[in-house]
């Protein structure tokens, strides 16, 4: 079980995770939202049987306060019954909602809460500076609750707004002790940027990687079928602060299980994570 005792400056202590292909590989469960809608228990069991060691949750409903329609503690019990752990969860978090989210996820016993988009429409440079300040506040609150708060990028953060890239505003103006980053490799490459440049400029800021691939047209594909050069990133894990690799495939796919299994098999066959 991951607890506060595992925490370091960038995340839970995972001393064996660098350059070790025997470590657990994770899956973002939003990749399997259609499979989970058809049956939560068989979906989780098949993921565990494939070899996934942990999951990152999604599907949080702030009104019903459920995850994939289940109370958080029930969802955790179902996941742990398969032998997998839940290291983190995605949720729309703001300064106004963070306390509810932390309360709802307290029984999930996660180490990370990840926000993939600030829940408002503001997207000027000034808005991103404000968001960075809010993320520091949210991160401070989360830390006191024993949880790391982080941000998951898309492609648009790499398009300059008033002369500045939003990704740079967020990285430069958030406290590394309070705000971590989950780097989606596919979105970075789709934006025409490179993970290598981010690791060099902002070392240690990316403990979580979404192992998502895209083709030349920007369509999400299985890992190894697109433009992301996973092999070139292997020796940069330490520089990036890498701790966890998490498979993600298109959430709208009706064959989500086949896709995550194919990605898992590629990553393990190539001895990447």
Protein Blocks (a to p, Z undefined) as FASTA:
>chain_A
ZZfklpcfkbccdfklgopakbccdddfklmmmmmmnomklmmmmmmmnopabdcdehia
fklopaehiafklmmmmmmmnopacfbdcddddfklmmmmmmmmmmnopabdcdfbdcbf
bfcfklmmmmmmmmmmmmmmmmmnopacdddddfklmpcgehiafklmmmmmccfklocc
dddfklmmmnopafklmmmmmghiambccdddddfkopacdehiambdfklmmmmmmmno
pabdcddddfkbcklmmmmmmmmmmmmmnomZZ
